[in-house]
Amino acid sequence: MSKSIDLTGKRFGRLVVIEKLNERKRNRVVWRCKCDCGNYKNVVSTDLTTGETRSCGCLKIDQNEVNLREEYENKRVKGIAKHLFKDKEPRKDSSTGYRGVTKYYTRKSKELRYRAWITVKGHSYYKSGFKTPEEAYYNGRLELEKIYLPQQEDKEE
Ligand SMILES: [Zn+2]
């Protein structure tokens, strides 16, 4: 004897309940539902009300696609990070002796200053106003790496 609420016409996620079926599962009423994607699925009432079932199964498939995409993005980002971290030591071949550090002169007083920069995925980020290239590298460039480069999980040495 199951006294269940009438779920006809109610929506649960992507499913809209069409009709009550005569069959019982786990001693509970089974409902015929139509999914937004057009598929039909028979769902036990408690699976609907608890949110256990919210689509014909297509929702999960979509979620898998999202996960795959994120995984791919992560890999791509890691690829960039690895490339940039190849030599952790500052290179001595740029004009300032430090990778990602350039010198410039302040507009008004024409004083020599150093600017740290980093380019990640086509975007450049700057930190200016350092008095020495060392400062620009350690307080600028390395800070920028911390902010804009994804954390490296596997160290490459
Ligand atoms: Zn569906």
Residues whose N, C-alpha, C, O or C-beta is under 5 A from the ligand:
A	BS01	ZN	C35 D36 C37 N39 S55 C56 G57 C58
